[in-house]
Amino acid sequence: MEALATALPGAEGWALIPYGATSWFKYGGGGIGGWGSLCGVPNGCVAVLNMINLHGLHGSNVLGYYSETSFPTSAVPDLYEAGGWTLPAGVPVPIPDGEVLAKTVALSPLCHVSISKWCDAAGVNLKATDEQSRGYKNDRCGKICADMAAFTAELINGSTYGYVIPNKTADCQVCHNPGSPAGTPAQNGKMDCAGCHTKEAVIVSPRHPRLM
């Protein structure tokens, strides 16, 4: 929010938002107040797009890019190591890309899915740190924040992405859609279904014979 509010034309208007543009969106941290739902990073990005009337054009692309990208990317450490970048006070030096413990594709915009999948792949918990006391999870989330802000800026400047619903999800939506008849759970979304709805991870329902 701070990066985009500073960079967008008419940035002085952001001062009219109570508590400032950055604090206004802190509720999104931890997947909206620590609930692990929508990650606060794409939440902030689409909020900016909505403020400048571009949400309808690019909102799905932001959520799609977040879901489909292998995070953390090397963009932040590459820029830092290239020089000419002064970090704000209190912000630790990014962990070099070669020392990152894992990179994962969330296949979901949910904070819980994104972080838990990464922590499992990296073999760490949320409080783990490296030898310089840099938090692995915080380093990852900070890099994602910077990457997503840059991606959103590219969309605003005319870049295209074109998110496409995964084929398996499209197959599911043939039956499970907003107009589904009784006995077939309706759904209204674009997330990859397989991340949660698999034989290994599924909520058994007596109304769904295929899950019995």
Beta strands, then each sheet from edge to edge (+ up, - down):
strand 1: 70-71
strand 2: 104-105
sheet 1: 1+ 2-
end
